[in-house]
Amino acid sequence: MSTQSESNLKPEVLENLRRLFPEGVIFFDLETTGLSPLFNQIVEFAGVKITSTNVETFSTLIKPIDRIPEKVIKIHGISNELVANEKSEKEIAPMIFDFLKNYPLVAHNSRFDVGFILMMFHRHQITVEANEIYCSCYLSRKLNKGAQSHRLSELSKQFEV
């Protein structure tokens, strides 16, 4: 697990985000054991919280209940050996909840990621707030129509983030 408060975001990017989200915002991403929030679990959480005064990151690997299938390992590179000594979902869920609080959340294909977060919280009886949720993929498709791809890696290159 890792947390830090340094930022390698460009000052103008931070300024724009703080203007758009004066109360703060969290960008996050997950890696999972599969595609279903009902049957699969999160194996990695990474988030960046930007407030008016601070930039904080939180990232952690999570030991899933079930083994990570080989075909999934080939996608994200997180192996069963890599997560073998990590904390369980039950231990990590409250920490993720504390990090997210009631800030607006931004994820690429947010429906997917938020579904996993909600199911994890449900499994551990954590009551969630009504966070505002934004999908960067949806926004890119609406506002960045000339992009050759709306994949997160391609958008990061395009916008130098």
DSSP file with accessible surface (Angstrom, degrees, kcal/mol):
  #  RESIDUE AA STRUCTURE BP1 BP2  ACC     N-H-->O    O-->H-N    N-H-->O    O-->H-N    TCO  KAPPA ALPHA  PHI   PSI    X-CA   Y-CA   Z-CA
    1    1 A M              0   0  103      0, 0.0     2,-0.4     0, 0.0    59,-0.2   0.000 360.0 360.0 360.0 143.3    0.0    0.0    0.0
    2    2 A S  E     +A   59   0A  45     57,-3.2    57,-2.6     2,-0.0     2,-0.3  -0.999 360.0 175.2-142.0 135.6    1.3    3.4   -0.8
    3    3 A T  E     +A   58   0A  85     -2,-0.4     2,-0.3    55,-0.2    55,-0.2  -0.987  11.9 161.6-133.1 146.5    0.1    7.0   -0.1
    4    4 A Q  E     -A   57   0A 100     53,-1.3    53,-2.9    -2,-0.3    -2,-0.0  -0.976  34.1-145.4-155.8 165.7    1.9   10.2   -1.0
    5    5 A S        +     0   0   77     -2,-0.3    50,-0.5    51,-0.2     2,-0.2   0.213  62.5 108.6-122.9  14.1    1.2   13.8   -1.3
    6    6 A E        -     0   0  150     48,-0.1     2,-0.4    51,-0.0    -2,-0.1  -0.590  51.8-152.0 -86.0 157.3    3.5   14.9   -4.2
    7    7 A S        -     0   0   47     -2,-0.2    -2,-0.0     2,-0.1    48,-0.0  -0.992  23.9-175.3-132.7 134.4    2.2   15.7   -7.6
    8    8 A N        +     0   0  164     -2,-0.4     2,-0.2     2,-0.1    -1,-0.1   0.090  53.2 121.2-108.1  22.9    3.7   15.4  -11.0
    9    9 A L  S    S-     0   0   46      1,-0.1    -2,-0.1   152,-0.1   152,-0.1  -0.599  75.0-101.6 -79.3 145.8    0.7   17.1  -12.6
   10   10 A K    >>  -     0   0   76     -2,-0.2     4,-2.3     1,-0.1     3,-0.6  -0.380  28.9-119.8 -64.2 144.1    1.4   20.3  -14.5
   11   11 A P  H 3> S+     0   0   98      0, 0.0     4,-2.6     0, 0.0     5,-0.2   0.872 114.0  53.2 -54.9 -38.1    0.5   23.4  -12.6
   12   12 A E  H 3> S+     0   0  102      2,-0.2     4,-2.2     1,-0.2     5,-0.2   0.853 107.8  51.2 -69.0 -31.1   -2.0   24.5  -15.2
   13   13 A V  H <> S+     0   0   35     -3,-0.6     4,-2.6     2,-0.2     5,-0.2   0.943 111.6  46.9 -67.7 -46.4   -3.8   21.0  -15.0
   14   14 A L  H  X S+     0   0   21     -4,-2.3     4,-2.7     1,-0.2     5,-0.2   0.925 111.4  51.8 -59.2 -44.6   -4.0   21.3  -11.2
   15   15 A E  H  X S+     0   0  134     -4,-2.6     4,-1.8    -5,-0.2    -1,-0.2   0.924 111.3  46.8 -59.4 -45.7   -5.3   24.9  -11.6
   16   16 A N  H  X S+     0   0   70     -4,-2.2     4,-2.6     2,-0.2    -1,-0.2   0.911 112.8  48.8 -64.4 -42.8   -8.0   23.8  -14.0
   17   17 A L  H  X S+     0   0   28     -4,-2.6     4,-2.7     1,-0.2    -2,-0.2   0.907 110.9  50.2 -65.0 -39.6   -9.1   20.8  -11.9
   18   18 A R  H  < S+     0   0   73     -4,-2.7    -1,-0.2    -5,-0.2    -2,-0.2   0.833 111.3  49.5 -68.4 -29.1   -9.3   23.0   -8.8
   19   19 A R  H  < S+     0   0  164     -4,-1.8    -2,-0.2    -5,-0.2    -1,-0.2   0.919 115.8  42.1 -71.7 -43.4  -11.4   25.5  -10.7
   20   20 A L  H  < S+     0   0  106     -4,-2.6    -2,-0.2     1,-0.3    -1,-0.2   0.826 128.9  29.1 -71.9 -33.4  -13.8   22.8  -12.0
   21   21 A F    ><  +     0   0   35     -4,-2.7     3,-2.0    -5,-0.2    -1,-0.3  -0.646  67.2 169.5-127.6  73.0  -13.9   20.9   -8.6
   22   22 A P  T 3  S+     0   0   81      0, 0.0    30,-0.3     0, 0.0    -1,-0.1   0.786  81.8  49.9 -61.2 -24.8  -13.4   23.5   -5.9
   23   23 A E  T 3  S-     0   0  164      1,-0.3     2,-0.1    28,-0.1    -5,-0.1   0.490 124.2 -95.5 -89.6  -4.4  -14.4   21.0   -3.2
   24   24 A G    <   -     0   0    0     -3,-2.0    -1,-0.3    -7,-0.2     2,-0.3  -0.304  35.0-136.7 111.8 165.3  -11.9   18.4   -4.5
   25   25 A V  E     -B   50   0A   1     25,-2.1    25,-3.1    78,-0.1     2,-0.4  -0.982   4.0-142.5-156.7 152.9  -12.1   15.4   -6.9
   26   26 A I  E     -Bc  49 105A   0     78,-2.4    80,-2.7    -2,-0.3     2,-0.5  -0.990   6.4-164.3-125.3 128.2  -10.7   11.9   -7.0
   27   27 A F  E     +Bc  48 106A  70     21,-2.5    21,-2.9    -2,-0.4     2,-0.3  -0.924  25.2 169.6-102.9 132.1   -9.5   10.1  -10.1
   28   28 A F  E     -B   47   0A  12     78,-2.3    80,-0.4    -2,-0.5     2,-0.3  -0.961  21.6-167.5-144.4 163.7   -9.2    6.3   -9.7
   29   29 A D  E     -B   46   0A  65     17,-2.4    17,-2.1    -2,-0.3     2,-0.3  -0.981   8.8-157.5-147.2 153.1   -8.6    3.1  -11.5
   30   30 A L  E     -B   45   0A   5     -2,-0.3     2,-0.4    15,-0.2    15,-0.2  -0.921  10.4-154.3-128.0 157.2   -9.0   -0.6  -10.7
   31   31 A E  E     -B   44   0A  54     13,-1.9    12,-3.0    -2,-0.3    13,-1.7  -0.965  27.4-173.0-123.6 145.9   -7.7   -3.9  -11.8
   32   32 A T  E     -B   42   0A  11     -2,-0.4    10,-0.2    10,-0.3    44,-0.1  -0.787  39.5-112.2-134.0 174.0   -9.9   -7.0  -11.1
   33   33 A T  S    S-     0   0    4      8,-2.3     2,-0.3    -2,-0.2    39,-0.1   0.499  94.5 -28.5 -85.1  -7.0  -10.0  -10.7  -11.3
   34   34 A G  S    S-     0   0   13      7,-0.3    -1,-0.1    34,-0.1     6,-0.1  -0.963  76.0 -75.0 179.4-163.1  -12.6  -10.6  -14.0
   35   35 A L  S    S+     0   0  148     -2,-0.3     3,-0.1    -3,-0.1    -1,-0.0   0.539  94.7  82.0 -99.9  -8.5  -15.5   -8.6  -15.5
   36   36 A S    >>  -     0   0   33      1,-0.1     4,-2.8     5,-0.0     3,-0.6  -0.871  54.9-160.9-108.0 118.5  -18.3   -9.2  -13.1
   37   37 A P  T 34 S+     0   0   34      0, 0.0    -1,-0.1     0, 0.0     5,-0.1   0.763  95.6  57.8 -62.8 -21.2  -18.6   -7.2   -9.8
   38   38 A L  T 34 S+     0   0  113      1,-0.1    -2,-0.0    -3,-0.1     3,-0.0   0.838 123.0  18.6 -75.5 -34.0  -20.9  -10.0   -8.6
   39   39 A F  T <4 S+     0   0  150     -3,-0.6     2,-0.2     2,-0.0    -1,-0.1   0.548 118.0  60.3-116.7 -12.6  -18.4  -12.8   -9.0
   40   40 A N     <  -     0   0   36     -4,-2.8     2,-0.3    -6,-0.1    -8,-0.0  -0.709  64.5-141.6-117.1 168.7  -15.0  -11.1   -9.2
   41   41 A Q        -     0   0   12     -2,-0.2    -8,-2.3    25,-0.1    -7,-0.3  -0.857  23.6 -98.0-128.6 165.5  -12.9   -8.9   -6.9
   42   42 A I  E     +B   32   0A   0     -2,-0.3   -10,-0.3   -10,-0.2     3,-0.1  -0.604  29.6 177.6 -78.8 135.5  -10.6   -5.9   -7.1
   43   43 A V  E    S+     0   0A   0    -12,-3.0    19,-2.5     1,-0.3     2,-0.3   0.527  70.8  25.8-113.8 -13.8   -6.9   -6.8   -7.0
   44   44 A E  E     -BD  31  61A  65    -13,-1.7   -13,-1.9    17,-0.3     2,-0.4  -0.966  58.3-173.8-150.6 135.8   -5.5   -3.2   -7.3
   45   45 A F  E     +BD  30  60A   0     15,-2.5    15,-2.6    -2,-0.3     2,-0.4  -0.993   8.8 174.6-123.7 135.3   -6.9    0.2   -6.4
   46   46 A A  E     +BD  29  59A  35    -17,-2.1   -17,-2.4    -2,-0.4     2,-0.3  -0.990   7.2 169.1-140.7 130.5   -5.1    3.4   -7.4
   47   47 A G  E     -BD  28  58A   5     11,-2.6    11,-2.3    -2,-0.4     2,-0.4  -0.986  24.9-153.2-142.6 153.6   -6.4    6.9   -6.8
   48   48 A V  E     -BD  27  57A  48    -21,-2.9   -21,-2.5    -2,-0.3     2,-0.5  -0.994  14.1-160.6-125.1 120.5   -5.4   10.6   -6.9
   49   49 A K  E     -BD  26  56A  18      7,-3.7     7,-2.8    -2,-0.4     2,-0.5  -0.908   5.8-168.5-104.1 123.8   -7.3   13.0   -4.7
   50   50 A I  E     +BD  25  55A   2    -25,-3.1   -25,-2.1    -2,-0.5     2,-0.2  -0.960  12.9 167.8-115.3 118.9   -6.9   16.7   -5.6
   51   51 A T        -     0   0   22      3,-2.9   -27,-0.1    -2,-0.5   -28,-0.1  -0.653  53.7 -89.7-116.4-178.6   -8.2   19.3   -3.2
   52   52 A S  S    S+     0   0   80    -30,-0.3     3,-0.1    -2,-0.2   -29,-0.1   0.754 125.5  22.0 -65.4 -20.0   -7.7   23.0   -3.0
   53   53 A T  S    S+     0   0  123      1,-0.2     2,-0.3     0, 0.0    -1,-0.2   0.498 122.1  35.8-123.8  -7.2   -4.6   22.6   -1.0
   54   54 A N        -     0   0   63     -3,-0.1    -3,-2.9     2,-0.0     2,-0.4  -0.975  49.0-148.2-150.6 156.4   -3.2   19.1   -1.6
   55   55 A V  E     + D   0  50A   9    -50,-0.5     2,-0.4    -2,-0.3    -5,-0.2  -0.995  28.6 179.2-126.4 122.3   -2.7   16.2   -4.0
   56   56 A E  E     - D   0  49A  61     -7,-2.8    -7,-3.7    -2,-0.4     2,-0.3  -0.973  11.2-159.5-126.7 138.2   -2.8   12.8   -2.3
   57   57 A T  E     -AD   4  48A  28    -53,-2.9   -53,-1.3    -2,-0.4     2,-0.4  -0.875   6.0-174.4-115.1 152.2   -2.4    9.4   -3.9
   58   58 A F  E     +AD   3  47A  10    -11,-2.3   -11,-2.6    -2,-0.3     2,-0.4  -0.962  12.2 163.6-142.8 121.6   -3.5    6.0   -2.5
   59   59 A S  E     +AD   2  46A  37    -57,-2.6   -57,-3.2    -2,-0.4     2,-0.3  -0.999   3.6 162.5-141.0 144.8   -2.6    2.7   -4.2
   60   60 A T  E     - D   0  45A   6    -15,-2.6   -15,-2.5    -2,-0.4     2,-0.3  -0.987  32.3-130.0-157.4 146.9   -2.7   -0.8   -3.0
   61   61 A L  E     - D   0  44A  29     -2,-0.3     2,-0.4   -17,-0.2    26,-0.4  -0.711  28.5-151.6 -88.9 153.7   -2.7   -4.4   -4.2
   62   62 A I        -     0   0    0    -19,-2.5    26,-0.2    -2,-0.3    21,-0.1  -0.995  14.2-128.1-132.6 132.8   -5.4   -6.6   -2.7
   63   63 A K  B     -f   88   0B 101     24,-2.7    26,-0.7    -2,-0.4   -21,-0.1  -0.683  33.4-144.1 -78.6 114.8   -5.4  -10.3   -2.1
   64   64 A P        -     0   0   14      0, 0.0     4,-0.1     0, 0.0   -21,-0.1  -0.355  15.2-123.2 -77.8 163.1   -8.6  -11.7   -3.7
   65   65 A I  S    S+     0   0  128      2,-0.1     2,-0.2    -2,-0.1   -25,-0.0   0.925  97.4  43.4 -67.3 -46.1  -10.6  -14.6   -2.3
   66   66 A D  S    S-     0   0   93      1,-0.1   -25,-0.1     3,-0.0     2,-0.0  -0.626 100.1 -92.2 -99.2 161.3  -10.3  -16.5   -5.5
   67   67 A R        -     0   0  170     -2,-0.2    -1,-0.1     1,-0.1    -2,-0.1  -0.339  40.7-110.6 -68.2 150.5   -7.2  -17.0   -7.7
   68   68 A I        -     0   0    3     -4,-0.1    12,-0.2     1,-0.1    -1,-0.1  -0.729  37.7-119.3 -82.0 123.7   -6.6  -14.6  -10.6
   69   69 A P    >>  -     0   0   53      0, 0.0     4,-2.3     0, 0.0     3,-0.8  -0.314  16.1-120.8 -64.4 147.5   -7.2  -16.5  -13.9
   70   70 A E  H 3> S+     0   0  123      1,-0.3     4,-2.1     2,-0.2     5,-0.2   0.872 112.6  57.2 -55.0 -41.6   -4.2  -16.7  -16.2
   71   71 A K  H 3> S+     0   0  161      1,-0.2     4,-0.5     2,-0.2    -1,-0.3   0.845 109.6  45.8 -64.0 -29.0   -6.1  -14.9  -19.0
   72   72 A V  H X> S+     0   0   16     -3,-0.8     4,-2.1     2,-0.2     3,-0.9   0.884 107.1  57.0 -79.1 -38.2   -6.6  -11.9  -16.7
   73   73 A I  H 3X S+     0   0   22     -4,-2.3     4,-2.9     1,-0.3    -2,-0.2   0.901 102.3  57.1 -58.0 -38.2   -3.0  -11.9  -15.5
   74   74 A K  H 3< S+     0   0  173     -4,-2.1    -1,-0.3     1,-0.2    -2,-0.2   0.785 107.8  49.1 -65.4 -24.8   -2.0  -11.5  -19.1
   75   75 A I  H << S+     0   0  138     -3,-0.9    -2,-0.2    -4,-0.5    -1,-0.2   0.946 130.3  12.7 -79.3 -52.3   -4.1   -8.3  -19.3
   76   76 A H  H  < S-     0   0   35     -4,-2.1    -2,-0.2     2,-0.1    -3,-0.2   0.599  90.4-128.6-108.5 -10.2   -3.0   -6.5  -16.2
   77   77 A G     <  +     0   0   53     -4,-2.9     2,-0.8    -5,-0.4    -4,-0.1   0.563  61.2 135.1  79.5   7.2    0.2   -8.3  -15.1
   78   78 A I        -     0   0    8     -6,-0.2    -1,-0.2    -5,-0.1     2,-0.1  -0.817  38.3-163.8 -94.6 113.4   -0.9   -8.8  -11.5
   79   79 A S     >  -     0   0   30     -2,-0.8     4,-1.4    -3,-0.1     5,-0.1  -0.463  32.7-112.7 -95.3 165.5   -0.2  -12.4  -10.6
   80   80 A N  H  > S+     0   0   16    -12,-0.2     4,-0.8     1,-0.2     3,-0.1   0.865 119.6  54.5 -62.3 -35.0   -1.4  -14.6   -7.7
   81   81 A E  H  4 S+     0   0  134      1,-0.2     3,-0.5     2,-0.2     4,-0.4   0.883 103.6  56.0 -66.0 -37.0    2.2  -14.5   -6.3
   82   82 A L  H  4 S+     0   0   89      1,-0.2     3,-0.3     2,-0.1    -1,-0.2   0.854 116.3  34.9 -64.9 -34.4    2.3  -10.7   -6.4
   83   83 A V  H >< S+     0   0    2     -4,-1.4     3,-1.9     1,-0.2    -1,-0.2   0.475  88.0 102.3 -99.7  -0.1   -0.9  -10.5   -4.2
   84   84 A A  T 3< S+     0   0   39     -4,-0.8    -1,-0.2    -3,-0.5    -2,-0.1   0.824  91.1  33.8 -56.3 -36.0   -0.2  -13.5   -2.0
   85   85 A N  T 3  S+     0   0  161     -4,-0.4    -1,-0.3    -3,-0.3     2,-0.1   0.214  96.9 110.2-106.6  14.6    1.0  -11.5    1.0
   86   86 A E  S <  S-     0   0   65     -3,-1.9   -24,-0.1     1,-0.1    -3,-0.1  -0.395  77.3 -87.3 -84.6 166.8   -1.2   -8.4    0.5
   87   87 A K        -     0   0   88    -26,-0.4   -24,-2.7     1,-0.1    -1,-0.1  -0.338  47.7-107.5 -69.5 155.5   -4.1   -7.4    2.8
   88   88 A S  B  >  -f   63   0B  41    -26,-0.2     4,-2.2     1,-0.1     3,-0.4  -0.311  26.7-106.1 -79.1 165.9   -7.6   -8.8    2.1
   89   89 A E  H  > S+     0   0    7    -26,-0.7     4,-3.1     1,-0.2    -1,-0.1   0.885 121.4  58.6 -56.5 -40.3  -10.5   -6.9    0.6
   90   90 A K  H  4 S+     0   0  151      1,-0.2    -1,-0.2     2,-0.2    -3,-0.0   0.877 110.4  42.2 -60.7 -36.6  -12.1   -6.9    4.1
   91   91 A E  H  4 S+     0   0  107     -3,-0.4     4,-0.5     1,-0.1    -1,-0.2   0.852 120.2  41.8 -76.6 -35.9   -9.0   -5.0    5.5
   92   92 A I  H >X S+     0   0    0     -4,-2.2     4,-2.3     1,-0.2     3,-0.6   0.815  95.5  76.6 -84.7 -31.7   -8.6   -2.7    2.5
   93   93 A A  H 3X S+     0   0    0     -4,-3.1     4,-2.7     1,-0.3     5,-0.2   0.894  95.8  48.1 -52.0 -47.2  -12.3   -1.7    1.9
   94   94 A P  H 3> S+     0   0   57      0, 0.0     4,-2.4     0, 0.0    -1,-0.3   0.871 111.0  52.5 -63.8 -31.0  -12.6    0.7    4.9
   95   95 A M  H <> S+     0   0   56     -3,-0.6     4,-1.9    -4,-0.5    -2,-0.2   0.907 110.5  46.5 -69.8 -40.4   -9.3    2.4    3.8
   96   96 A I  H  X S+     0   0    0     -4,-2.3     4,-2.7     2,-0.2     5,-0.2   0.924 111.5  52.5 -66.0 -42.2  -10.6    2.9    0.3
   97   97 A F  H  X S+     0   0   49     -4,-2.7     4,-2.6    -5,-0.3    -2,-0.2   0.932 109.4  49.0 -58.7 -45.8  -13.9    4.2    1.7
   98   98 A D  H  < S+     0   0   86     -4,-2.4    -1,-0.2     1,-0.2    -2,-0.2   0.869 112.0  49.3 -62.2 -37.0  -12.0    6.7    3.9
   99   99 A F  H  < S+     0   0    9     -4,-1.9    -2,-0.2     1,-0.2    -1,-0.2   0.927 115.9  41.6 -67.9 -43.5  -10.0    7.8    0.9
  100  100 A L  H >< S+     0   0    6     -4,-2.7     3,-2.1     1,-0.1    -2,-0.2   0.839  78.4 156.5 -74.1 -34.9  -13.1    8.3   -1.3
  101  101 A K  T 3< S-     0   0  103     -4,-2.6    28,-0.3     1,-0.2    -1,-0.1  -0.108  76.7 -43.0  40.6-130.2  -15.3    9.9    1.3
  102  102 A N  T 3  S+     0   0  108     26,-0.1    30,-0.3    28,-0.1    -1,-0.2  -0.020  97.4 132.9-118.0  31.5  -17.9   12.0   -0.5
  103  103 A Y    <   -     0   0   56     -3,-2.1   -78,-0.1     1,-0.1   -79,-0.1  -0.441  69.0 -93.0 -73.8 153.1  -15.7   13.5   -3.2
  104  104 A P        -     0   0   17      0, 0.0   -78,-2.4     0, 0.0     2,-0.4  -0.415  46.3-141.3 -60.6 143.2  -16.7   13.5   -6.8
  105  105 A L  E     -ce  26 133A  10     27,-3.0    29,-2.9   -80,-0.2     2,-0.4  -0.914  16.7-168.8-115.9 138.6  -15.2   10.4   -8.5
  106  106 A V  E     +ce  27 134A  10    -80,-2.7   -78,-2.3    -2,-0.4     2,-0.3  -0.996  16.8 157.7-126.9 127.9  -13.8   10.2  -12.0
  107  107 A A  E >   - e   0 135A   3     27,-1.9    29,-1.8    -2,-0.4     3,-0.8  -0.975  46.2-108.4-142.9 155.5  -12.9    6.9  -13.7
  108  108 A H  T 3  S+     0   0   24    -80,-0.4     5,-0.2    -2,-0.3    27,-0.1  -0.783 113.4   4.4 -85.8 121.2  -12.5    5.7  -17.3
  109  109 A N  T >> S-     0   0   93     -2,-0.6     4,-1.3     3,-0.1     3,-1.2   0.971  87.8-172.7  61.3  56.2  -15.5    3.5  -18.0
  110  110 A S  H <> S+     0   0   15     -3,-0.8     4,-3.2     1,-0.3     5,-0.4   0.778  71.8  67.0 -57.0 -31.5  -16.8    4.5  -14.5
  111  111 A R  H 3> S+     0   0  230      1,-0.2     4,-1.8     2,-0.2    -1,-0.3   0.907 103.7  46.6 -56.5 -42.5  -19.8    2.1  -14.5
  112  112 A F  H <> S+     0   0   68     -3,-1.2     4,-1.6     2,-0.2    -2,-0.2   0.971 117.8  40.0 -62.4 -56.2  -17.3   -0.8  -14.5
  113  113 A D  H  X S+     0   0    5     -4,-1.3     4,-2.2     1,-0.2    -2,-0.2   0.917 115.6  49.8 -65.1 -43.8  -15.1    0.6  -11.7
  114  114 A V  H  X S+     0   0   17     -4,-3.2     4,-3.0     1,-0.2     5,-0.2   0.892 106.2  58.1 -65.3 -35.7  -17.9    2.0   -9.5
  115  115 A G  H  X S+     0   0   22     -4,-1.8     4,-2.2    -5,-0.4    -1,-0.2   0.921 108.5  45.6 -58.6 -42.8  -19.8   -1.4   -9.8
  116  116 A F  H  X S+     0   0    0     -4,-1.6     4,-2.3     2,-0.2    -1,-0.2   0.908 112.9  50.0 -67.1 -41.7  -16.8   -3.1   -8.3
  117  117 A I  H  X S+     0   0    7     -4,-2.2     4,-2.7     2,-0.2     5,-0.2   0.947 112.1  47.9 -61.9 -47.1  -16.4   -0.5   -5.5
  118  118 A L  H  X S+     0   0   83     -4,-3.0     4,-2.7     1,-0.2    -2,-0.2   0.909 112.2  48.6 -62.7 -42.0  -20.1   -0.7   -4.6
  119  119 A M  H  X S+     0   0   47     -4,-2.2     4,-2.6    -5,-0.2    -1,-0.2   0.904 110.8  51.3 -66.2 -38.6  -20.1   -4.5   -4.5
  120  120 A M  H  X S+     0   0    0     -4,-2.3     4,-1.2     2,-0.2    -2,-0.2   0.949 112.4  45.9 -62.0 -46.9  -16.9   -4.5   -2.3
  121  121 A F  H  <>S+     0   0    8     -4,-2.7     5,-2.8     1,-0.2     3,-0.5   0.915 112.0  51.9 -62.5 -41.3  -18.6   -2.1    0.1
  122  122 A H  H ><5S+     0   0  135     -4,-2.7     3,-1.7     1,-0.2    -1,-0.2   0.925 105.5  54.6 -60.7 -44.9  -21.8   -4.1    0.1
  123  123 A R  H 3<5S+     0   0   65     -4,-2.6    -1,-0.2     1,-0.3    -2,-0.2   0.793 115.0  40.7 -59.5 -27.2  -19.9   -7.3    0.9
  124  124 A H  T 3<5S-     0   0   45     -4,-1.2    -1,-0.3    -3,-0.5    -2,-0.2   0.113 114.0-113.2-113.4  21.7  -18.4   -5.6    4.0
  125  125 A Q  T < 5 +     0   0  163     -3,-1.7     2,-0.6     1,-0.2    -3,-0.2   0.839  60.4 155.5  51.4  43.5  -21.5   -3.7    5.1
  126  126 A I      < -     0   0   32     -5,-2.8     2,-0.4    -8,-0.1    -1,-0.2  -0.890  38.5-138.2-100.7 120.9  -20.0   -0.3    4.4
  127  127 A T        -     0   0  121     -2,-0.6     2,-0.2     1,-0.0    -5,-0.0  -0.675  22.2-144.9 -81.3 128.3  -22.7    2.3    3.8
  128  128 A V        -     0   0   58     -2,-0.4     2,-0.1     1,-0.1   -26,-0.1  -0.591   1.8-131.5 -98.2 154.9  -21.9    4.5    0.8
  129  129 A E        -     0   0  108    -28,-0.3     2,-1.3    -2,-0.2    -1,-0.1  -0.411  36.2 -97.4 -87.6 173.4  -22.5    8.2    0.3
  130  130 A A        -     0   0  104     -2,-0.1     2,-0.1   -28,-0.0   -28,-0.1  -0.602  51.0-175.5 -95.8  74.8  -24.0    9.6   -3.0
  131  131 A N        -     0   0   34     -2,-1.3     2,-0.3   -30,-0.1   -28,-0.1  -0.410  30.8-112.6 -66.3 145.2  -20.8   10.7   -4.7
  132  132 A E        -     0   0  109    -30,-0.3   -27,-3.0    -2,-0.1     2,-0.4  -0.610  37.3-153.4 -71.3 140.5  -21.0   12.5   -8.0
  133  133 A I  E     -e  105   0A  78     -2,-0.3     2,-0.4   -29,-0.2   -27,-0.2  -0.980  13.9-173.8-126.9 131.4  -19.6   10.1  -10.6
  134  134 A Y  E     -e  106   0A  81    -29,-2.9   -27,-1.9    -2,-0.4     2,-0.6  -0.948  15.5-145.3-123.0 143.5  -18.0   11.2  -13.9
  135  135 A C  E  >  -e  107   0A  25     -2,-0.4     4,-2.5   -29,-0.2   -27,-0.2  -0.932   3.1-163.8-110.6 114.5  -16.8    8.9  -16.8
  136  136 A S  H  > S+     0   0   32    -29,-1.8     4,-2.2    -2,-0.6   -28,-0.2   0.824  91.9  54.9 -68.0 -28.0  -13.7   10.2  -18.6
  137  137 A C  H  > S+     0   0    5    -30,-0.4     4,-2.4     2,-0.2    -1,-0.2   0.949 109.7  46.1 -68.5 -45.7  -14.4    7.9  -21.5
  138  138 A Y  H  > S+     0   0  136      1,-0.2     4,-1.9     2,-0.2    -2,-0.2   0.934 113.6  49.3 -60.8 -46.1  -17.9    9.3  -22.0
  139  139 A L  H  X S+     0   0   71     -4,-2.5     4,-3.0     1,-0.2     5,-0.4   0.903 110.2  51.2 -62.3 -39.3  -16.6   12.8  -21.7
  140  140 A S  H  X S+     0   0   10     -4,-2.2     4,-2.7     1,-0.2    -1,-0.2   0.926 108.6  50.8 -63.7 -42.9  -13.9   12.1  -24.2
  141  141 A R  H  < S+     0   0  143     -4,-2.4    -1,-0.2     1,-0.2    -2,-0.2   0.869 117.7  40.4 -63.3 -33.8  -16.4   10.7  -26.7
  142  142 A K  H  < S+     0   0  111     -4,-1.9     3,-0.3    -5,-0.2    -2,-0.2   0.878 129.9  25.0 -80.4 -40.6  -18.6   13.8  -26.3
  143  143 A L  H  < S+     0   0  145     -4,-3.0    -3,-0.2    -5,-0.2    -2,-0.2   0.617 121.9  48.6-103.9 -15.5  -15.9   16.5  -26.2
  144  144 A N    ><  +     0   0   26     -4,-2.7     3,-2.1    -5,-0.4    -1,-0.2  -0.400  61.2 153.0-124.5  52.8  -12.9   15.0  -28.1
  145  145 A K  T 3   +     0   0  161      1,-0.3    -1,-0.1    -3,-0.3    -2,-0.1   0.741  67.7  60.7 -61.4 -24.2  -14.6   13.7  -31.2
  146  146 A G  T 3  S+     0   0   74     -3,-0.1    -1,-0.3     2,-0.0    -5,-0.1   0.542  76.6 118.0 -82.4  -3.6  -11.5   14.0  -33.3
  147  147 A A    <   -     0   0   17     -3,-2.1     3,-0.1    -7,-0.2     8,-0.0  -0.362  61.5-144.6 -66.1 138.4   -9.5   11.5  -31.2
  148  148 A Q  S    S+     0   0  204      1,-0.2     2,-0.3     6,-0.1    -1,-0.2   0.795  86.9  13.1 -69.8 -29.6   -8.4    8.4  -33.0
  149  149 A S        -     0   0   34      2,-0.1    -1,-0.2     1,-0.0    -3,-0.0  -0.992  54.3-155.0-145.7 149.8   -8.9    6.5  -29.8
  150  150 A H        +     0   0   30     -2,-0.3   -10,-0.1    -3,-0.1    -9,-0.1   0.171  53.8 130.9-109.5  16.3  -10.6    7.1  -26.5
  151  151 A R     >  -     0   0  168      1,-0.1     4,-2.5     4,-0.0     5,-0.2  -0.418  67.8-121.4 -66.1 145.8   -8.5    4.6  -24.6
  152  152 A L  H  > S+     0   0   75      1,-0.2     4,-2.6     2,-0.2     5,-0.2   0.895 111.2  53.3 -59.3 -41.8   -7.1    6.0  -21.4
  153  153 A S  H  > S+     0   0   58      1,-0.2     4,-1.6     2,-0.2    -1,-0.2   0.899 111.3  46.4 -62.5 -38.5   -3.4    5.4  -22.5
  154  154 A E  H  > S+     0   0   76     -3,-0.2     4,-2.6     2,-0.2    -1,-0.2   0.894 111.9  50.0 -72.0 -39.1   -4.0    7.3  -25.8
  155  155 A L  H  X S+     0   0   16     -4,-2.5     4,-2.6     2,-0.2    -2,-0.2   0.890 107.2  55.6 -66.1 -37.4   -5.8   10.2  -24.1
  156  156 A S  H  <>S+     0   0   44     -4,-2.6     5,-2.2    -5,-0.2     4,-0.5   0.915 111.0  44.5 -60.0 -42.1   -2.9   10.5  -21.6
  157  157 A K  H ><5S+     0   0  141     -4,-1.6     3,-0.9     3,-0.2    -2,-0.2   0.940 112.5  51.6 -65.9 -46.9   -0.5   10.9  -24.5
  158  158 A Q  H 3<5S+     0   0   93     -4,-2.6    -2,-0.2     1,-0.3    -1,-0.2   0.902 120.2  33.7 -57.8 -43.2   -2.7   13.3  -26.3
  159  159 A F  T 3<5S-     0   0  119     -4,-2.6    -1,-0.3    -5,-0.1    -2,-0.2   0.348 106.2-124.2 -98.5   6.4   -3.1   15.6  -23.3
  160  160 A E  T < 5       0   0  138     -3,-0.9    -3,-0.2    -4,-0.5    -4,-0.1   0.900 360.0 360.0  53.1  46.1    0.3   15.0  -21.9
  161  161 A V      <       0   0  101     -5,-2.2    -1,-0.2    -6,-0.2    -2,-0.1  -0.945 360.0 360.0-111.3 360.0   -1.0   13.8  -18.5
